[in-house]
């Protein structure tokens, strides 16, 4: 079985090897696309190139669908959510997901996903190690990553000063340090009129705040607002070095 994942004009092919059922890049193929998944506005197409079916096909197809959803989430600006759903499928999904993101979107987005994942699963042992492995192999430069645009979820936005209907995708956001006795490396996000949206996640701000203290200036933009649950709404931001 050969599967394909396509986002826009970019496409990758993955071969399923018999009898182990492992997935690896197959280089090329011709896929008949039969399902399109739209996640956060990013249409990811899942295709199949061969109809032969053996024991591992069903399991791998479920894995491919999960990876496709993760690609859509990262493309739409929600790498933390992508890391969570990949981790639920285990180590293979993490590796395949990071590979797919780097091939279909960009290496920077793969690093973004890896950093969010490594910090989200700080105490999850092997899963954290898989995300950390990618960061070490690529020698991540946080300043360079911020320059290309870092995507992250706002923390504490349910306790912010802005209601979901008051903010929308595309709005500019101020990224500023905060003197906070509970967290000396706090970074907060403000609307253009100075109201607090929420904070940079502690795990990420611990890395970014020291750079800001050295003179790094950042600006932000709202990418997505998902207010399905007003008590725990999710705001995604793109943070860019000025």
Backbone as JSON, one array per atom type, in Angstrom:
{
  "sequence": "XXXXXXXXXXXXXXXXXXXXXXXXXXXXXXXXXXXXXXXXXXXXXXXXXXXXXXXXXXXXXXXXXXXXXXXXXXXXXXXXXXXXXXXXXXXXXXXXXXXXXXXXXXXXXXXXXXXXXXXXXXXXXXXXXXXXXXXXXXXXXXXXXXXXXXXXXXXXXXXXXXXXXXXXXXXXXXXXXXXXXXXXXXXXXXXXXXXXXXXXXXXXXXXXXXXXXXXXXXXXXXXXXXXXXXXXXXXXXXXXXX",
  "N": [[0.84, -1.19, 0.0], [0.53, 2.2, -0.83], [0.44, 5.4, 0.45], [-0.7, 8.81, 0.17], [-0.06, 12.18, 1.14], [-1.26, 15.4, 0.85], [-0.86, 18.88, 0.63], [-1.91, 21.78, -0.56], [0.17, 22.45, -3.26], [2.13, 20.73, -2.58], [3.25, 17.42, -2.0], [3.55, 14.24, -0.43], [4.65, 10.81, -0.42], [4.03, 7.69, 1.09], [5.22, 4.53, 1.8], [4.0, 1.32, 2.62], [5.38, -1.37, 4.09], [5.54, -4.85, 3.62], [6.22, -7.77, 5.59], [6.01, -6.28, 7.93], [4.7, -3.85, 8.06], [5.65, -1.3, 8.36], [6.0, 2.25, 7.83], [7.41, 4.27, 5.32], [9.12, 6.87, 3.5], [8.32, 6.94, 0.09], [9.1, 8.24, -2.12], [7.84, 8.76, -4.79], [4.71, 8.68, -6.65], [1.36, 8.0, -7.81], [-1.52, 9.27, -6.85], [-4.93, 8.51, -6.15], [-7.01, 10.72, -4.98], [-9.15, 10.48, -2.29], [-10.21, 11.48, 0.0], [-10.71, 14.5, 1.72], [-9.52, 16.5, 4.26], [-10.37, 19.2, 6.19], [-8.82, 21.28, 8.32], [-8.8, 23.82, 10.59], [-9.01, 25.56, 8.42], [-7.13, 24.61, 6.64], [-6.86, 22.62, 3.93], [-6.19, 19.29, 3.8], [-5.25, 16.63, 1.81], [-5.87, 13.18, 1.57], [-4.63, 10.36, 0.06], [-4.63, 7.26, -1.87], [-2.54, 4.88, -3.39], [-2.22, 2.24, -4.18], [-4.24, -0.68, -4.25], [-3.89, -3.04, -2.93], [-4.25, -4.91, 0.02], [-3.09, -5.65, 3.23], [-2.33, -7.05, 6.5], [-1.49, -4.86, 8.13], [-2.6, -2.59, 7.07], [-5.04, -1.31, 7.85], [-4.49, -0.28, 10.4], [-2.38, 1.46, 9.78], [-3.66, 3.21, 8.06], [-5.37, 4.57, 9.78], [-3.42, 5.87, 11.23], [-2.32, 7.51, 9.24], [-4.47, 9.24, 8.75], [-4.58, 10.58, 11.21], [-2.1, 11.87, 11.19], [-2.51, 13.5, 8.97], [-4.47, 15.21, 9.96], [-2.98, 16.45, 11.96], [-1.1, 17.8, 10.4], [-2.78, 19.66, 9.17], [-3.54, 21.14, 11.43], [-1.09, 22.28, 12.27], [-0.48, 23.77, 10.0], [-2.61, 25.53, 10.1], [-1.94, 26.99, 12.28], [-1.84, 25.88, 14.88], [0.12, 24.29, 16.54], [0.44, 23.1, 19.06], [-1.92, 21.69, 19.56], [-1.67, 19.85, 17.52], [0.57, 18.42, 18.37], [-0.48, 17.18, 20.61], [-2.49, 15.4, 19.57], [-0.91, 13.75, 18.01], [0.72, 12.59, 19.93], [-1.05, 10.99, 21.24], [-1.23, 8.84, 19.58], [1.24, 7.75, 19.77], [4.85, 7.04, 19.54], [5.56, 6.48, 16.83], [3.72, 8.0, 15.39], [4.45, 10.57, 16.19], [7.02, 10.82, 15.05], [6.43, 10.45, 12.31], [4.61, 12.51, 11.93], [6.15, 14.85, 12.37], [7.95, 14.6, 10.28], [6.17, 14.78, 8.08], [5.16, 17.37, 8.39], [7.5, 18.91, 8.0], [8.01, 18.32, 5.35], [5.67, 19.02, 3.97], [4.95, 21.56, 4.82], [7.01, 23.35, 6.22], [10.42, 23.35, 7.33], [10.78, 25.01, 9.52], [8.22, 25.06, 10.68], [8.08, 22.43, 11.49], [9.99, 22.44, 13.5], [8.76, 24.24, 15.21], [6.48, 22.74, 15.93], [7.83, 20.64, 17.23], [9.1, 21.93, 19.38], [6.88, 22.94, 20.81], [5.69, 20.48, 21.42], [7.73, 19.19, 22.92], [7.78, 20.8, 25.18], [5.17, 20.64, 26.04], [4.93, 18.03, 26.84], [6.57, 17.66, 29.07], [7.02, 15.9, 31.17], [6.59, 13.39, 30.16], [8.3, 11.36, 29.47], [9.3, 9.14, 27.06], [7.88, 10.29, 24.91], [8.39, 13.03, 25.12], [11.11, 12.89, 24.68], [11.19, 12.19, 21.98], [10.29, 14.51, 20.65], [12.27, 16.27, 21.58], [14.5, 15.12, 20.44], [14.33, 15.79, 17.73], [14.7, 18.55, 17.87], [17.34, 18.67, 18.78], [18.73, 17.39, 16.73], [18.37, 19.17, 14.62], [19.51, 21.43, 15.6], [18.2, 23.75, 16.85], [17.57, 27.21, 16.54], [16.34, 29.56, 18.44], [15.91, 32.32, 18.13], [16.03, 32.57, 15.35], [13.84, 31.02, 14.66], [11.76, 32.48, 15.79], [11.9, 34.68, 14.18], [10.88, 33.77, 11.76], [8.3, 33.35, 12.51], [6.51, 32.29, 15.16], [4.17, 29.94, 16.22], [1.71, 29.69, 18.68], [-0.35, 28.65, 21.46], [-2.44, 30.75, 23.42], [-2.17, 31.12, 26.89], [-4.27, 31.03, 29.78], [-6.31, 32.55, 28.71], [-9.01, 32.44, 29.21], [-9.3, 33.89, 31.46], [-8.72, 36.39, 30.77], [-9.03, 39.86, 29.65], [-10.63, 40.16, 27.53], [-13.41, 39.34, 25.6], [-14.49, 36.46, 23.67], [-15.88, 37.22, 21.3], [-14.87, 39.7, 20.86], [-12.44, 39.71, 19.66], [-10.6, 38.81, 16.76], [-9.35, 36.74, 14.04], [-6.34, 37.86, 12.57], [-6.0, 40.25, 13.88], [-3.74, 42.65, 15.3], [-1.32, 42.16, 17.91], [0.15, 43.06, 21.0], [3.23, 42.05, 22.35], [4.53, 41.62, 25.4], [6.74, 41.91, 28.26], [6.09, 41.01, 31.67], [6.02, 42.13, 35.02], [5.82, 39.85, 37.31], [5.11, 38.41, 40.32], [4.64, 35.72, 40.67], [5.69, 34.46, 38.53], [8.6, 35.04, 37.2], [9.45, 35.19, 34.59], [7.38, 35.91, 32.94], [5.38, 36.48, 30.06], [3.13, 38.5, 28.39], [0.14, 38.93, 26.37], [-1.35, 41.57, 24.67], [-4.19, 43.44, 23.52], [-4.51, 45.92, 20.88], [-5.52, 48.13, 22.16], [-4.61, 47.82, 24.7], [-5.7, 45.88, 26.43], [-5.58, 42.82, 28.28], [-5.08, 39.74, 26.72], [-4.11, 37.25, 27.38], [-1.53, 34.96, 28.44], [1.81, 34.05, 27.3], [2.52, 30.63, 27.08], [3.89, 29.2, 30.0], [6.04, 27.37, 29.76], [7.12, 28.02, 27.31], [7.56, 30.77, 27.46], [9.57, 30.84, 29.35], [11.79, 30.36, 27.84], [11.72, 32.36, 25.93], [11.47, 34.86, 27.26], [14.05, 35.58, 28.47], [15.46, 36.31, 26.14], [13.98, 38.5, 25.34], [14.55, 40.19, 27.44], [17.13, 40.74, 26.81], [16.85, 42.47, 24.79], [15.33, 41.71, 22.6], [12.68, 42.32, 20.41], [9.27, 41.68, 19.99], [6.36, 41.04, 17.99], [2.85, 40.34, 17.58], [0.14, 38.41, 16.13], [-3.25, 37.56, 15.89], [-4.2, 34.31, 15.09], [-6.11, 32.23, 15.16], [-9.32, 31.95, 16.7], [-11.1, 30.03, 18.81], [-14.05, 29.69, 20.1], [-15.68, 27.64, 21.21], [-16.06, 26.58, 23.76], [-16.75, 28.71, 26.13], [-15.69, 28.88, 28.71], [-13.22, 27.83, 28.5], [-11.79, 28.83, 26.26], [-9.9, 28.94, 23.18], [-7.14, 30.63, 21.98], [-5.04, 31.28, 19.31], [-1.82, 32.39, 18.43], [0.45, 34.12, 16.27], [3.72, 34.78, 16.68], [6.21, 37.1, 16.03], [9.56, 38.12, 15.45], [10.55, 41.49, 15.55]],
  "CA": [[0.0, 0.0, 0.0], [1.21, 3.5, -0.81], [-0.46, 6.5, 0.79], [-0.19, 10.15, -0.12], [-0.57, 13.33, 1.9], [-1.06, 16.57, 0.0], [-1.29, 20.18, 1.14], [-1.63, 22.7, -1.66], [0.89, 21.82, -4.37], [3.16, 19.84, -2.06], [2.71, 16.09, -1.75], [4.51, 13.2, -0.07], [4.14, 9.46, -0.55], [4.53, 6.81, 2.14], [5.03, 3.12, 1.45], [3.75, 0.37, 3.7], [6.17, -2.55, 3.73], [5.06, -6.15, 4.09], [5.03, -7.99, 6.43], [6.06, -5.53, 9.17], [3.73, -2.76, 8.02], [6.27, 0.0, 8.64], [5.79, 3.3, 6.83], [8.6, 5.03, 4.98], [8.94, 7.69, 2.31], [8.48, 6.13, -1.12], [9.64, 9.08, -3.19], [6.87, 9.25, -5.77], [3.54, 7.84, -6.86], [0.21, 8.67, -8.41], [-2.59, 8.97, -5.89], [-6.33, 8.85, -6.39], [-7.43, 11.33, -3.72], [-10.53, 10.1, -1.98], [-10.72, 12.15, 1.19], [-10.11, 15.79, 2.04], [-9.77, 16.91, 5.64], [-10.09, 20.62, 6.39], [-8.57, 21.55, 9.72], [-8.44, 25.23, 10.75], [-8.92, 26.19, 7.13], [-6.08, 24.02, 5.81], [-7.36, 21.37, 3.34], [-5.17, 18.26, 3.62], [-5.82, 15.53, 1.05], [-5.32, 11.86, 1.83], [-4.85, 9.53, -1.12], [-4.14, 5.9, -1.86], [-1.94, 4.61, -4.7], [-2.37, 0.83, -4.52], [-5.41, -1.22, -3.55], [-3.56, -4.26, -2.2], [-4.46, -4.73, 1.46], [-2.63, -6.72, 4.11], [-2.75, -6.93, 7.89], [-1.19, -3.59, 8.79], [-3.16, -1.46, 6.33], [-6.07, -0.58, 8.6], [-3.82, 0.48, 11.47], [-1.62, 2.56, 9.19], [-4.57, 4.2, 7.51], [-5.78, 5.41, 10.91], [-2.27, 6.7, 11.54], [-2.22, 8.52, 8.18], [-5.53, 10.24, 8.98], [-4.17, 11.38, 12.35], [-1.01, 12.73, 10.74], [-3.11, 14.51, 8.09], [-5.13, 16.19, 10.83], [-1.92, 17.21, 12.61], [-0.55, 18.72, 9.38], [-3.73, 20.75, 9.05], [-3.47, 21.96, 12.63], [0.13, 23.08, 12.24], [-0.64, 24.73, 8.91], [-3.57, 26.52, 10.54], [-1.39, 27.77, 13.39], [-2.12, 25.26, 16.18], [1.05, 23.18, 16.71], [0.26, 22.4, 20.34], [-3.0, 20.73, 19.36], [-1.12, 18.8, 16.66], [1.44, 17.6, 19.21], [-1.33, 16.39, 21.5], [-3.13, 14.28, 18.88], [0.15, 12.82, 17.59], [1.2, 11.87, 21.11], [-2.05, 9.98, 21.58], [-0.98, 7.69, 18.71], [2.52, 7.18, 20.13], [6.13, 7.47, 19.0], [5.56, 6.41, 15.37], [2.94, 9.14, 14.91], [5.26, 11.77, 16.41], [8.08, 10.85, 14.03], [5.82, 10.63, 10.99], [3.99, 13.83, 11.9], [7.18, 15.87, 12.22], [8.44, 14.46, 8.91], [5.15, 15.29, 7.16], [5.11, 18.83, 8.52], [8.69, 19.49, 7.39], [7.95, 18.12, 3.91], [4.49, 19.65, 3.39], [4.83, 22.96, 5.22], [8.37, 23.88, 6.24], [11.27, 22.88, 8.43], [10.52, 25.87, 10.68], [6.99, 24.62, 11.33], [8.4, 21.17, 12.17], [10.67, 22.82, 14.74], [7.7, 24.83, 16.04], [5.73, 21.59, 16.46], [8.7, 19.89, 18.14], [9.3, 22.7, 20.61], [5.61, 22.92, 21.54], [5.52, 19.13, 21.92], [8.7, 18.91, 23.97], [7.41, 21.52, 26.39], [3.85, 20.19, 26.49], [5.07, 16.71, 27.45], [7.79, 17.79, 29.86], [7.21, 14.76, 32.07], [6.02, 12.21, 29.52], [9.32, 10.4, 29.12], [9.71, 8.85, 25.68], [7.27, 11.23, 23.97], [9.17, 14.26, 25.18], [12.4, 12.6, 24.07], [11.04, 12.2, 20.53], [10.26, 15.91, 20.23], [13.57, 16.84, 21.87], [15.46, 14.56, 19.48], [14.25, 16.6, 16.52], [15.3, 19.85, 18.16], [18.79, 18.5, 18.89], [19.25, 17.04, 15.41], [18.33, 20.34, 13.75], [20.18, 22.54, 16.28], [17.23, 24.84, 16.8], [17.94, 28.58, 16.9], [15.05, 30.14, 18.81], [15.8, 33.64, 17.51], [15.71, 32.38, 13.93], [12.48, 30.51, 14.59], [10.87, 33.6, 16.08], [11.95, 35.58, 13.02], [9.99, 33.22, 10.74], [6.94, 33.37, 13.04], [6.26, 31.17, 16.05], [2.75, 29.77, 16.49], [1.51, 29.12, 20.01], [-1.65, 28.91, 22.07], [-2.44, 31.67, 24.55], [-2.54, 30.51, 28.17], [-5.03, 31.89, 30.68], [-7.17, 33.48, 27.97], [-10.36, 32.45, 29.79], [-9.29, 34.87, 32.55], [-8.25, 37.66, 30.22], [-9.93, 41.01, 29.68], [-11.24, 40.24, 26.2], [-14.37, 38.29, 25.3], [-14.21, 35.82, 22.37], [-16.44, 37.95, 20.17], [-14.2, 40.99, 20.73], [-11.16, 39.54, 18.99], [-10.75, 37.94, 15.59], [-8.12, 36.42, 13.32], [-5.73, 38.95, 11.83], [-5.78, 41.43, 14.71], [-2.39, 42.78, 15.86], [-1.21, 41.91, 19.35], [1.4, 43.46, 21.63], [3.89, 40.99, 23.13], [5.31, 42.38, 26.39], [7.13, 41.27, 29.52], [5.27, 41.42, 32.81], [6.57, 41.91, 36.35], [4.86, 38.94, 37.92], [5.77, 37.74, 41.45], [4.43, 34.28, 40.59], [6.46, 33.93, 37.4], [9.47, 36.17, 36.85], [9.69, 35.17, 33.15], [6.06, 35.99, 32.31], [5.18, 37.27, 28.84], [1.69, 38.6, 28.18], [-0.36, 39.4, 25.09], [-2.33, 42.64, 24.83], [-4.81, 43.99, 22.32], [-3.93, 47.22, 20.52], [-5.96, 49.15, 23.12], [-3.99, 47.57, 26.0], [-6.35, 44.89, 27.27], [-4.86, 41.55, 28.31], [-5.71, 38.55, 26.14], [-3.63, 36.12, 28.16], [-0.08, 34.85, 28.57], [2.56, 33.02, 26.61], [2.62, 29.47, 27.95], [5.07, 29.3, 30.87], [7.15, 26.56, 29.24], [7.71, 28.72, 26.17], [8.04, 32.09, 27.89], [10.83, 30.63, 30.06], [12.84, 30.41, 26.83], [11.63, 33.6, 25.15], [11.63, 36.04, 28.11], [15.44, 36.03, 28.57], [15.82, 36.97, 24.89], [13.34, 39.81, 25.37], [15.3, 40.99, 28.4], [18.37, 41.14, 26.13], [16.54, 43.47, 23.77], [14.54, 41.18, 21.5], [11.33, 42.87, 20.31], [8.34, 40.76, 19.32], [5.0, 41.47, 17.72], [2.0, 39.17, 17.4], [-1.09, 38.52, 15.37], [-4.19, 36.47, 16.17], [-4.34, 33.37, 13.98], [-7.41, 31.55, 15.29], [-10.06, 32.03, 17.95], [-12.08, 28.94, 18.82], [-14.8, 29.94, 21.33], [-16.74, 26.65, 21.43], [-16.28, 26.48, 25.2], [-16.37, 30.04, 26.65], [-14.93, 28.78, 29.96], [-11.87, 27.36, 28.19], [-11.63, 29.12, 24.84], [-8.53, 28.81, 22.71], [-6.66, 31.67, 21.08], [-3.74, 30.96, 18.76], [-1.13, 33.58, 17.98], [1.71, 34.04, 15.55], [4.64, 35.74, 17.28], [7.3, 37.36, 15.09], [10.57, 39.09, 15.85], [10.51, 42.73, 14.78]],
  "C": [[0.88, 1.24, 0.0], [0.17, 4.58, -0.57], [0.15, 7.81, 0.33], [-0.83, 11.15, 0.83], [-0.25, 14.56, 1.07], [-1.64, 17.81, 0.66], [-0.91, 21.21, 0.09], [-0.98, 21.96, -2.81], [1.93, 20.81, -3.89], [2.55, 18.49, -1.66], [3.84, 15.14, -1.36], [3.84, 11.84, -0.2], [4.82, 8.57, 0.49], [4.2, 5.37, 1.79], [4.85, 2.28, 2.72], [4.42, -0.94, 3.3], [5.62, -3.81, 4.37], [6.26, -6.99, 4.52], [4.97, -7.12, 7.68], [5.06, -4.39, 9.22], [4.3, -1.41, 8.33], [6.02, 0.98, 7.5], [7.1, 4.03, 6.59], [8.33, 5.82, 3.71], [9.23, 6.87, 1.06], [8.95, 6.96, -2.31], [8.61, 9.63, -4.15], [5.71, 8.28, -5.9], [2.48, 8.64, -7.58], [-1.01, 8.3, -7.58], [-3.96, 9.35, -6.44], [-6.87, 9.39, -5.07], [-8.89, 10.99, -3.46], [-11.04, 10.72, -0.68], [-9.96, 13.46, 1.41], [-10.51, 16.19, 3.44], [-9.42, 18.39, 5.78], [-10.0, 20.9, 7.88], [-8.08, 22.99, 9.85], [-8.19, 25.91, 9.41], [-7.86, 25.64, 6.21], [-6.58, 22.69, 5.24], [-6.22, 20.39, 3.07], [-5.83, 17.08, 2.92], [-5.09, 14.22, 1.36], [-5.66, 10.97, 0.64], [-4.28, 8.15, -0.96], [-3.67, 5.56, -3.28], [-2.1, 3.16, -5.13], [-3.51, 0.25, -3.68], [-5.11, -2.51, -2.8], [-3.65, -4.01, -0.7], [-3.86, -5.92, 2.2], [-2.82, -6.29, 5.55], [-2.54, -5.55, 8.51], [-1.93, -2.41, 8.18], [-4.16, -0.64, 7.14], [-5.45, 0.28, 9.7], [-3.08, 1.68, 10.88], [-2.51, 3.62, 8.57], [-5.07, 5.14, 8.61], [-4.65, 6.35, 11.3], [-2.13, 7.83, 10.52], [-3.26, 9.62, 8.39], [-5.16, 11.15, 10.15], [-3.07, 12.35, 11.96], [-1.55, 13.84, 9.83], [-3.78, 15.6, 8.92], [-4.08, 17.06, 11.52], [-1.29, 18.21, 11.65], [-1.47, 19.92, 9.21], [-3.69, 21.7, 10.24], [-2.24, 22.85, 12.63], [0.03, 24.15, 11.16], [-1.59, 25.85, 9.29], [-3.12, 27.33, 11.73], [-1.64, 27.21, 14.76], [-1.2, 24.07, 16.42], [0.89, 22.42, 18.02], [-0.83, 21.34, 20.22], [-2.51, 19.55, 18.51], [-0.25, 17.86, 17.48], [0.63, 16.68, 20.1], [-1.93, 15.19, 20.77], [-2.09, 13.28, 18.36], [0.61, 11.97, 18.77], [0.23, 10.77, 21.52], [-1.88, 8.71, 20.75], [0.4, 7.08, 18.97], [3.7, 7.69, 19.35], [6.13, 7.5, 17.48], [4.84, 7.62, 14.79], [3.73, 10.43, 15.07], [6.31, 11.9, 15.32], [7.5, 11.14, 12.65], [5.22, 12.01, 10.86], [5.01, 14.94, 11.68], [7.76, 15.82, 10.81], [7.45, 15.08, 7.92], [5.09, 16.81, 7.2], [6.3, 19.47, 7.82], [8.66, 19.38, 5.87], [6.8, 18.92, 3.27], [4.37, 21.14, 3.72], [6.2, 23.61, 5.21], [9.12, 23.28, 7.42], [11.02, 23.71, 9.69], [9.27, 25.45, 11.42], [7.19, 23.28, 12.05], [9.11, 21.43, 13.49], [9.68, 23.44, 15.73], [6.89, 23.72, 16.72], [6.56, 20.85, 17.5], [8.9, 20.62, 19.46], [8.03, 22.73, 21.45], [5.4, 21.54, 22.17], [6.46, 18.81, 23.06], [8.31, 19.57, 25.28], [6.03, 21.11, 26.92], [3.95, 18.87, 27.25], [6.36, 16.63, 28.25], [8.06, 16.54, 30.7], [6.66, 13.46, 31.49], [7.07, 11.25, 28.97], [9.61, 10.3, 27.64], [9.11, 9.83, 24.67], [8.03, 12.55, 23.94], [10.5, 14.06, 24.47], [12.32, 12.64, 22.54], [11.01, 13.62, 19.98], [11.63, 16.57, 20.44], [14.62, 16.37, 20.87], [15.49, 15.39, 18.2], [14.93, 17.94, 16.73], [16.83, 19.75, 18.2], [19.4, 18.21, 17.52], [19.33, 18.25, 14.49], [19.03, 21.54, 14.35], [19.33, 23.81, 16.21], [17.82, 26.17, 17.28], [16.63, 29.32, 17.16], [14.86, 31.52, 18.19], [15.41, 33.53, 16.04], [14.28, 31.9, 13.77], [11.47, 31.61, 14.84], [10.81, 34.56, 14.89], [11.0, 35.1, 11.91], [8.53, 33.23, 11.19], [6.66, 32.13, 13.85], [4.78, 31.12, 16.39], [2.56, 29.1, 17.84], [0.13, 29.46, 20.54], [-1.49, 29.86, 23.25], [-2.89, 30.92, 25.8], [-3.34, 31.52, 28.99], [-5.96, 32.84, 29.97], [-8.59, 33.5, 28.51], [-10.46, 33.43, 30.96], [-8.78, 36.23, 32.08], [-9.33, 38.73, 30.28], [-10.68, 41.18, 28.37], [-12.19, 39.07, 26.01], [-14.1, 37.72, 23.91], [-14.7, 36.63, 21.18], [-15.75, 39.31, 19.94], [-12.87, 40.9, 20.01], [-11.32, 38.56, 17.83], [-9.41, 37.74, 14.9], [-7.63, 37.64, 12.54], [-5.42, 40.18, 12.68], [-4.35, 41.47, 15.26], [-2.41, 42.62, 17.38], [0.14, 42.41, 19.84], [1.93, 42.29, 22.47], [4.84, 41.68, 24.11], [5.65, 41.53, 27.61], [6.24, 41.8, 30.64], [6.03, 41.15, 34.1], [5.55, 41.12, 37.15], [5.55, 38.19, 39.05], [5.63, 36.22, 41.41], [5.22, 33.62, 39.45], [7.32, 35.05, 36.86], [9.76, 36.24, 35.35], [8.37, 35.24, 32.36], [6.08, 36.9, 31.09], [3.68, 37.31, 28.57], [1.37, 39.17, 26.8], [-1.46, 40.41, 25.32], [-2.94, 43.02, 23.49], [-4.2, 45.36, 22.04], [-4.39, 48.35, 21.44], [-5.53, 48.81, 24.55], [-4.66, 46.56, 26.89], [-5.65, 43.53, 27.15], [-5.68, 40.43, 27.7], [-5.36, 37.33, 26.97], [-2.11, 36.12, 28.17], [0.52, 33.87, 27.58], [2.68, 31.85, 27.58], [3.96, 29.5, 28.7], [6.28, 28.57, 30.29], [7.87, 27.23, 28.09], [8.28, 30.07, 26.6], [9.34, 31.98, 28.69], [12.02, 30.69, 29.1], [12.89, 31.77, 26.14], [11.94, 34.83, 26.0], [13.09, 36.49, 28.25], [15.92, 36.74, 27.31], [15.21, 38.37, 24.83], [14.08, 40.73, 26.33], [16.63, 41.47, 27.83], [18.12, 42.13, 25.01], [15.75, 42.97, 22.58], [13.14, 41.78, 21.53], [10.46, 41.93, 19.49], [7.02, 41.46, 19.05], [4.17, 40.22, 17.45], [0.78, 39.48, 16.55], [-1.97, 37.33, 15.71], [-4.32, 35.61, 14.91], [-5.72, 32.72, 14.0], [-8.01, 31.86, 16.66], [-11.15, 30.97, 17.88], [-12.89, 29.02, 20.12], [-15.89, 28.9, 21.63], [-17.09, 26.52, 22.91], [-15.82, 27.79, 25.84], [-15.54, 29.96, 27.92], [-13.49, 28.35, 29.7], [-11.59, 27.59, 26.71], [-10.16, 29.07, 24.45], [-8.21, 29.91, 21.7], [-5.27, 31.28, 20.62], [-3.12, 32.22, 18.18], [0.1, 33.22, 17.15], [2.59, 35.15, 16.1], [5.86, 35.87, 16.38], [8.27, 38.37, 15.66], [10.47, 40.31, 14.94], [11.88, 42.97, 14.14]]
}
